[in-house]
Amino acid sequence: MLTMKDIIRDGHPTLREKAQDVTLPLSEEDIQLADDMLEFLKNSQDEKIAKKYKLRSGVGLAAPQLNISKRLIVIYFYDQDKEDYITLQLFNPRIVSHSVEKAYLPQGEGCLSVDENIPGLVHRNARVTVKAINRDGEEVKIRLNRFVAIVAQHEIDHLNGVMFYDHINQADPFKPEENATAVE
């Protein structure tokens, strides 16, 4: 079982490197890694398990955060609009198109690899289309918007050595960009 001690922290060089593509066809090891990452996210959102193992709650995780330089992201959270869990395990994800409109979380973003709170708005594309390989080894093309689009961009940034705070306007961290929408 993955715990917080498996997650590398801000300043570790792997977090600033571009991750390597996952070799296809997917190996059992890579599928198991994706499953372990999903299990971590589920556990981190379970109050009882999170408290027992001192897990910080997360909705997304990228393999580089485990000091594994592979292009793999996992997303898991309860979508209140759809009244269901969003579960994505994406190998070699890439954004193939995005909206001109921007979106941001009014409370800012956090990261399992960043222990301190870094205040400021992180502007991202409001909608993205992502191509990737799913857990079954099939190529998928998915359209994401609102919160899940923000999470996907945060995790894909990890694959490219980019941290969320790199997007914060240092001169005026809380100024929303023109025509940007707050995502609650």
N, C-alpha and C positions, 0 to 999 in steps of 0.2 A: 504494500500500500504506500502510495506517495504521500509525503507530509511536507510541511513548510521547509524542513531541513534539506529537501531535494531541490528546492527552488533557489537558483542563484540570485544574488542581489545586485542592485544598481552599482556600477563600477566594474563588474566582472567583464572581461574582454569579450566573451562570447555574445553578450547582449548587444555589442556594437558591430558584429560581423554579419555578413550576408550568409544565410544558411544554404546548405547544399540541397539540391533536389532529392527527393526520395526515389530510390531505384524502383523501376517497374519491371515485372509485376511485383506487387507488394509482398514483402516477406512476412512470415508469421510474427517475427520480432517487431516489425513496424506496426502491424495491426494490434499487437499486444500493447505497445507503447500508447497508441491512440485510445485503447480501452482503459489503460491505467490512468491516462490524463482525464478521461471522462469520469472515471470513478472518483478521482480527486475532486473535480468540480461538484459532483453530486454530494460527496461527503462534506465539502466545505459549506454547502448550503443547508446541510442537516444540522440543526442547532445542537443536538445531543452529541453527534459524532465530532462536529467542529470543536466543541468545548473540550471533549475528552482528549483529542489529539492536537489541540491548539492550532486549528486551521483558520486562516483568514478566508472569508467568503470571496469566491471568484466566479465570474461568468464566462471567462475565456482563459485559455492557456496555450502557449506556443512552445514547441519542443526546445527552442534555444533557451527558454527559461529554466529548463532542466539540464542545461549545459550539453544539449544534444543538438548539433548543427544540422538539423533536418527541417525541410519545409513542410511542417505539420502543425495544424491548429485544431483546437477543439473548443466548441462553444456549447454552453448548456445553461438555460435559464427558463423560468416560467413566464410565458407571454400572457399577460392579463387580457389583452385584446382578443387573442385567439383562444384563451382559456386552455392552454396546452403548453407542454415543454418544447422549446426549440432545442434540438440536439443536432450538432454538426461535427463531423470528424472529416476534415479536409486535408488531403495530401497534395502538395504542390499547388496550392491555391494562387490564383492571380486575378487581379481586377482587370476585366476586359473593357468595361465601360462604366461611366459614373455620371451623376447629375451635375449640373452647373450649380444648383442650389446647395447651400451648406447647412449643416446642422451641428448642434453641440449639446452637451449635457450641462444644464445650468449649475450643477454642483461641481463640475469639473470631472476629470477622470482619475482613477486610481490604478494601481498595478500590483500584482502579487510580488513582483521583483523590486518594488520601491516601497521601503518601509515608512518613509515620512510622507506627510500630506504636502503635495505641491499644488498650490492654488493657481487657478487660471482656467480660462476657457480653451478647449481644444476643438477647433473647427475642422470638420470632416465633410465629405460628400454625403448629402442626405440619402442618396440611393446609389447602390453599386451592383454591378453584375459580376459574379465571380465564376470562373471556370476552375475545376479541380478534379481530383480523383477521389471517389468516396471509399468507404471502408471495404466495399465489395469489389474494388478495383475498376469501377466504371467511371467514365468521364461524365461529370455533371456540370450544368450551367444553371446557377441560381441567382435570382434577383432578390436583393435584400434592401430593406428600407428602415428608416427610423433607428431604434435602439440596436437591432441586430446588425445593421449596416455599420454603425459606429464601432460595435464590438469587433466585427470582422476586420475593419480597417486597423484597429488597435493591434489585433493579433498578427495580421499580415505585416504591419510595420515591424514587429519583432523579428520577422523572417528576413528583413532588410536592414537590421541593425539600427532601427529608429525607435526612440522612446517617445511616449506620449507628450512629455513636457517640451520636446523639441518643437512642437507645434504652437506653444503658448507665446502670444505676443508679449515680449518682455517689457516693452514700453508701456503697455496698457493691458495687463493680463485679463481684466474682466470686461473689456469692451467687445460686445458682440459685433461680428462683421455685418456689413450691410446686407439685408435680405436673408440672414441666417436664422434658422428656426431652432428654438429650444425644444429638446426632446425630453419629456418627463418620464 
